[in-house]
Amino acid sequence: MTDDDIRLAERLADAAGAAIRPFFRARFDLEQKADASPVTEADRAAEAAMRAIIEAERPQDGIFGEEYGVVRGDADRLWVLDPIDGTRAFVTGRPLFGTLIALLEGGKPVLGVIDQPILGERWIGAAGRKTRFNDGIAGVRHCAELAEARFGSTAPAAFGPEELEAYMRVTTDARDAIWGGDCYNYGLVALGQLDGVIEANLKLYDFAALVPVVEGAGGVMRDWQGRPLDRDSDGRVVALGDARLLEPVLERLSG
């Protein structure tokens, strides 16, 4: 991962934002995918714009996108794209969605961008560097006690029954827990506004970009067994601003 890769990721975010903004709070076509999740013209236009740039400038790199699938999936360098993470928020006019852009090297996330094109907010995380938020540096909140921690997650329906029970074991002992937010919650962890996010059933394009952002801000992201996240992770994730919360959270998740 190089400075050129970071600059390219920012250009991808710019292109996606330009494709998305004309559709926000406007009329557009909406379809349901096979998994019952919504997809819009904006999703497809944004991913197409990003893929065109990668194909032109990094033709040897792989691409894994939510809307248009995988090309060169066995490449060591893989760009992972979610044009609109939080499509339900987008279609209801709430600016709590984001474009997610990740670069994986050897199956591990080394670069991640969360871009909120309506609010003009952008997080850039890169391995070995501090996470940038717009023109400044992001930083997590120190919170070592579960009883003082505030958590977020997208929706109860995103969990299976046993997973939801595990989530509730954590949040029952926490200070507060909110629903809604998708990828935006992870940006809030990086800014010290939330202390943690716990989710399940995520795809690679849902979490890959979040890892460098959270960890570059001083936090930690793991699966529910405490293992680092990579291309083979099962989609159950924990993001925490303070690593001292990891042990009590994992204990409650495991029952």
HURAMO-V337287 format. One line per field, one symbol per residue. phi: phi as a letter, one per 20 degrees, with the letter a starting at -180 (. if undefined). Layout:
BEGIN
phi: ???
END
This chain:
BEGIN
phi: .cfffffffffffffffffegfeflcebfccdfgemeebcgfgfffffffffffffdcfefeccdfecmdclfeffdcedccfceofffffdmdedeaedccddcmndfdbbcdcdfeemdbdcdbgncffeclecdebfefbedgfdeddcbfagffdfgfffffgfffffeefabcdnplffffffffemedeaccbcmeegfecgffffffffeoebcbefenegebfefendccdcfcffefffffgffen
END
